[in-house]
Each structure stands twice: as C-alpha cells, then as structure tokens.
Amino acid sequence: MLDRLGMDVGQGIYCDSTSIRKGYKGDVTHSAVADQWDYEIRISKEQRSVDQLKSYVKTIWKIITDAEDFILEKYPNILLQGHPTAKMRLPKEITFLTAEELHQMFPDEDVYGRENAAVRKYGAIFIIGMGWPMKDGSAPEEVRSPSYDDWTMNGDIMVLNPITGYRHEISSMGIRVDKDALLKQLEHRGMLHETEYSFQKAVLNDELPYSYGGGIGISRTLMLLLRTAHIGEVQCGLWHDEHYKQVRPLGIDLIPDRIVRE
C-alpha cells in the first residue's frame, strides 16, 4: 500500500481499526472487539536498525506520558485518593530490554512471570526481539509470523497497570522483514513453501519499500490512562453474564451491552 500510494521515506498511513475476535470470551484486557490504531511508515534501508526502532518507541512513549500528565491534571478525581496507586505515574523514560536479557534476568519465571517482574521493577519496558528462541533453546518470548516483522528488530511496549499490578501490553511494533530476514525466518519455521506466495515473492524480489509499523491498542491505552482494571470499563464489548457477576463484588462497572440476566 505504501508503494501504491506513492509514499516517500518518512510518510505513512494509519488505520483506525476495529475487528472481531470470533468466539472469544474475553478477560480483563481482551474483549471480542479489538480496537487499534495501526500504522505503517516508509523508511530507508539505512533506517533498518535497532537504534531507529528505539527512536520510534521513544516518540510513542512521550505521547503516552504527555497524555497521562494532561488527563491527571484535568481529571484528578480518577485517582483513588488515599490508595498507594494515587501517587503512581508512568516513568518518563522507557527501559529497553532484549528478550534474551529478560530471560536471563528471571530464568526461573515463565514468559508472563518475567514480564510481570520486569514491569514491577522498571514501570515500563520495551522488549526487543520477539520470535527467535532463547540461546538456551527455550521458547521465544512470543511467537510471531515469519513474514511480518524482522525478529531482531521488533518488540512490545509493556507497562505496569497501577490498578491490577500486572503487565499491561499496549503496543506491538517492528521493522518489517527484508528478503534476508524473511528467508531466515521462513527456514527456521519450516515454511519455505511460502516463498511462492505473492507478498513473499515481492519482498524477495525487492519490489516493496522498506517499512516500519505496528499497532497501539486503543482500549488498552485508555485503561492505563483512566486507571481502570477491566477493558469493559472503557469499551462497550460483548460480555457473558458471568463476567458481570465476577466484577460487581469488586466495584467494577462494565459498560453494558445488554440487560444482564440475574
């Protein structure tokens, strides 16, 4: 699409995306409705680097922390006064960790355990390198498509949700594959047959521009900025009756999608 629209380096597109997770029952950070700001930016070959990725992350992170400052100044009553979380703020600087570093820091934890431990230590992290297995042969931090991001130059923004006390993922992003990364990743996953597909062929034949892109979870970001514990407090999703019954004793009001049967 970047090529079709004649985008120059530094220009891009974004999509205010709403999609449906068919058959998904949901949890505190997921609903049957997935809403994201998705974007794609054309870059040069020289910009395909971890340093450039970090620059993009810092830009996004400053926007988020500036938004927090604005919201808490304008609407201070969203804070739970007298509660320890009332004094909690997002760190102005995000901490960068590779997936391998995170694995070595918390070797006895599973993926969610080490991500929880890291956000509790740093407040906000960007995990670099999603897709390749760890050096000791253990599973990757997260399984990613071999035809999407370059697994050495991608990652997730994770923060500590001050209300739940757990990891809170708000964005995934990455430098997209070039032909070298695509071949390595397809070979690793035993999917070289996909080199015959139209998109993969275009990448391998250098017919597409280099790019960087990602998605920012809209409702996840609102949860963070408005200090909520459940995605149903900021999004009118579809919830089973059991969800309402579970959260009511906790004082959580989900935005109703219908009349709940008692």
C-alpha positions as CSV (number, residue, x, y, z in Angstrom):
1,M,0.0,0.0,0.0
2,L,2.9,2.4,0.7
3,D,4.1,1.8,-2.8
4,R,0.7,2.1,-4.4
5,L,0.1,5.4,-2.7
6,G,3.5,6.8,-3.7
7,M,4.7,7.4,-0.1
8,D,8.1,8.8,0.3
9,V,10.5,7.9,3.2
10,G,9.1,9.3,6.4
11,Q,5.5,9.2,5.1
12,G,2.9,6.6,6.0
13,I,-0.6,5.5,6.6
14,Y,-2.7,4.7,9.6
15,C,-6.0,2.8,10.2
16,D,-8.5,3.3,13.0
17,S,-9.1,-0.4,13.2
18,T,-12.0,-2.3,14.8
19,S,-12.1,-6.1,14.3
20,I,-13.9,-9.0,15.9
21,R,-12.4,-12.0,17.7
22,K,-14.9,-14.6,16.8
23,G,-15.9,-16.9,19.7
24,Y,-13.7,-15.1,22.1
25,K,-15.0,-15.0,25.7
26,G,-12.5,-12.3,26.8
27,D,-10.7,-11.4,30.0
28,V,-9.7,-8.2,31.8
29,T,-7.6,-6.9,28.9
30,H,-9.2,-8.7,26.0
31,S,-12.8,-8.5,24.6
32,A,-14.5,-9.8,21.5
33,V,-13.8,-6.4,20.0
34,A,-10.2,-5.5,19.1
35,D,-9.7,-1.8,18.5
36,Q,-6.3,-0.4,17.4
37,W,-4.5,2.4,15.7
38,D,-2.5,0.6,13.1
39,Y,0.2,2.4,11.1
40,E,2.9,1.8,8.5
41,I,5.7,4.2,7.6
42,R,8.1,4.0,4.7
43,I,11.8,4.0,5.8
44,S,15.2,3.8,4.0
45,K,17.4,0.7,4.0
46,E,19.8,2.6,6.4
47,Q,17.0,3.1,8.9
48,R,16.5,-0.7,9.3
49,S,18.2,-0.7,12.7
50,V,17.5,-1.3,16.4
51,D,18.5,2.3,17.1
52,Q,15.9,3.6,14.7
53,L,13.3,1.2,16.3
54,K,14.2,2.7,19.7
55,S,13.7,6.2,18.4
56,Y,10.2,5.3,17.3
57,V,9.4,3.7,20.6
58,K,10.6,6.9,22.5
59,T,8.4,9.1,20.3
60,I,5.3,6.9,21.1
61,W,6.2,6.7,24.8
62,K,6.5,10.5,25.1
63,I,3.0,10.9,23.6
64,I,1.6,8.5,26.2
65,T,3.3,10.1,29.2
66,D,2.2,13.6,28.0
67,A,-1.3,12.3,27.7
68,E,-1.1,10.9,31.3
69,D,0.0,14.3,32.5
70,F,-2.8,16.1,30.7
71,I,-5.5,13.7,31.9
72,L,-4.4,13.6,35.5
73,E,-4.2,17.4,35.6
74,K,-7.6,17.8,34.1
75,Y,-9.4,14.9,35.8
76,P,-7.6,14.3,39.1
77,N,-10.7,12.5,40.6
78,I,-9.9,9.4,38.5
79,L,-7.2,8.7,41.1
80,L,-8.1,6.5,44.1
81,Q,-7.3,9.1,46.7
82,G,-5.6,7.6,49.8
83,H,-4.7,4.5,47.9
84,P,-1.0,3.8,47.1
85,T,-1.8,3.9,43.3
86,A,-2.8,7.6,43.6
87,K,0.9,8.5,43.6
88,M,2.0,6.2,40.8
89,R,2.9,7.7,37.5
90,L,4.4,6.3,34.3
91,P,8.2,6.7,34.1
92,K,9.3,9.4,31.7
93,E,11.9,7.1,30.2
94,I,11.1,3.6,29.0
95,T,13.6,0.8,29.6
96,F,14.8,-1.2,26.7
97,L,15.5,-4.9,27.3
98,T,16.1,-7.7,24.7
99,A,14.1,-10.9,25.1
100,E,17.3,-12.7,25.9
101,E,18.2,-10.2,28.6
102,L,14.8,-10.6,30.1
103,H,15.1,-14.4,30.1
104,Q,18.5,-14.2,31.8
105,M,17.3,-11.8,34.4
106,F,14.4,-14.0,35.5
107,P,15.5,-17.6,34.4
108,D,13.0,-19.4,36.7
109,E,10.0,-17.5,35.5
110,D,7.7,-18.3,32.6
111,V,7.0,-15.6,29.9
112,Y,4.3,-13.8,31.9
113,G,6.2,-14.2,35.1
114,R,9.3,-12.4,33.8
115,E,7.3,-9.7,32.1
116,N,5.4,-9.0,35.3
117,A,8.7,-9.0,37.3
118,A,10.3,-6.5,34.8
119,V,7.4,-4.0,34.7
120,R,7.3,-4.1,38.5
121,K,11.0,-3.3,38.6
122,Y,11.1,-0.6,35.8
123,G,7.5,0.6,35.4
124,A,7.6,0.5,31.6
125,I,9.7,-1.7,29.2
126,F,10.1,-2.3,25.6
127,I,11.1,-5.9,24.9
128,I,13.3,-6.2,21.7
129,G,13.4,-9.3,19.7
130,M,10.2,-11.3,19.5
131,G,10.3,-14.5,17.5
132,W,13.6,-16.2,17.8
133,P,14.1,-18.9,20.5
134,M,16.4,-18.2,23.5
135,K,20.1,-19.1,23.4
136,D,19.4,-22.0,25.7
137,G,16.9,-23.4,23.3
138,S,13.8,-22.4,25.3
139,A,10.7,-21.0,23.6
140,P,10.7,-17.4,22.2
141,E,9.3,-14.6,24.2
142,E,6.4,-14.6,21.8
143,V,5.6,-16.5,18.6
144,R,5.5,-14.1,15.6
145,S,4.7,-14.6,11.9
146,P,7.9,-15.1,9.9
147,S,6.6,-12.9,7.1
148,Y,5.8,-9.9,9.2
149,D,8.5,-8.2,11.4
150,D,12.2,-8.8,11.4
151,W,12.5,-10.8,14.7
152,T,15.7,-8.9,15.6
153,M,14.1,-5.5,15.3
154,N,10.6,-5.8,16.7
155,G,9.0,-5.7,20.2
156,D,6.3,-4.8,22.6
157,I,5.6,-1.9,25.0
158,M,4.7,-3.3,28.4
159,V,3.8,-1.3,31.4
160,L,2.7,-1.9,35.0
161,N,-1.0,-1.3,35.3
162,P,-1.2,0.5,38.7
163,I,-4.7,-0.9,39.4
164,T,-4.1,-4.5,38.7
165,G,-0.4,-4.7,39.5
166,Y,0.2,-6.8,36.4
167,R,1.9,-6.4,33.0
168,H,-0.2,-4.4,30.6
169,E,0.7,-4.6,26.9
170,I,-0.3,-1.5,24.9
171,S,1.6,-1.8,21.6
172,S,3.5,-4.2,19.3
173,M,5.7,-2.8,16.5
174,G,8.7,-3.6,14.4
175,I,10.9,-3.0,11.4
176,R,9.3,-5.2,8.7
177,V,11.2,-8.1,7.0
178,D,13.6,-7.6,4.1
179,K,14.5,-10.5,1.9
180,D,17.3,-11.8,4.1
181,A,15.2,-11.7,7.3
182,L,12.3,-13.3,5.5
183,L,14.3,-16.2,4.2
184,K,15.9,-16.9,7.6
185,Q,12.6,-16.8,9.4
186,L,10.7,-18.9,6.9
187,E,13.5,-21.5,7.0
188,H,13.5,-21.6,10.8
189,R,9.8,-22.2,10.9
190,G,9.9,-24.8,8.1
191,M,7.7,-22.6,5.9
192,L,9.9,-22.0,2.8
193,H,6.9,-23.0,0.6
194,E,5.5,-19.6,1.4
195,T,8.2,-18.1,-0.8
196,E,5.8,-18.8,-3.7
197,Y,3.1,-16.6,-2.2
198,S,2.6,-13.2,-3.8
199,F,3.6,-11.0,-0.9
200,Q,6.7,-13.0,0.0
201,K,7.7,-13.1,-3.7
202,A,7.5,-9.3,-3.8
203,V,9.7,-9.0,-0.7
204,L,12.3,-11.4,-2.1
205,N,12.4,-9.6,-5.5
206,D,12.9,-6.1,-3.8
207,E,9.6,-4.9,-5.2
208,L,8.3,-3.4,-1.9
209,P,9.6,-0.4,0.1
210,Y,11.3,-0.9,3.4
211,S,8.9,-0.1,6.2
212,Y,8.2,0.1,9.9
213,G,4.8,-0.3,11.5
214,G,2.7,-1.5,14.4
215,G,-0.4,-1.2,16.4
216,I,-1.5,0.7,19.5
217,G,-4.3,-0.8,21.5
218,I,-6.9,1.9,21.9
219,S,-8.9,0.4,24.8
220,R,-5.7,-0.9,26.5
221,T,-4.2,2.7,26.4
222,L,-7.5,4.1,27.8
223,M,-7.4,1.6,30.6
224,L,-3.9,2.7,31.5
225,L,-4.6,6.5,31.3
226,L,-8.0,6.3,33.0
227,R,-6.8,3.9,35.7
228,T,-9.3,1.1,35.1
229,A,-8.9,-2.6,36.0
230,H,-11.1,-4.1,33.2
231,I,-11.3,-3.3,29.5
232,G,-15.1,-3.4,29.8
233,E,-14.9,-0.1,31.8
234,V,-13.7,1.8,28.7
235,Q,-15.2,-0.3,25.8
236,C,-18.7,-1.5,25.0
237,G,-17.7,-5.1,24.2
238,L,-19.7,-8.3,24.5
239,W,-19.6,-10.0,27.8
240,H,-21.1,-13.2,29.2
241,D,-23.3,-12.8,32.3
242,E,-20.5,-14.5,34.3
243,H,-18.2,-11.5,33.6
244,Y,-20.6,-9.1,35.2
245,K,-21.1,-11.3,38.2
246,Q,-17.4,-11.7,38.7
247,V,-16.6,-7.9,38.7
248,R,-19.5,-6.5,40.6
249,P,-18.2,-7.6,44.0
250,L,-15.0,-5.7,43.2
251,G,-16.9,-2.5,42.5
252,I,-16.2,-2.6,38.7
253,D,-19.0,-1.5,36.4
254,L,-18.7,-2.8,32.9
255,I,-20.2,-0.7,30.1
256,P,-23.4,-2.8,29.5
257,D,-24.0,-4.2,26.1
258,R,-27.5,-5.5,27.1
259,I,-29.7,-6.2,30.1
260,V,-28.0,-8.7,32.3
261,R,-30.0,-11.7,33.4
262,E,-29.7,-12.1,37.2
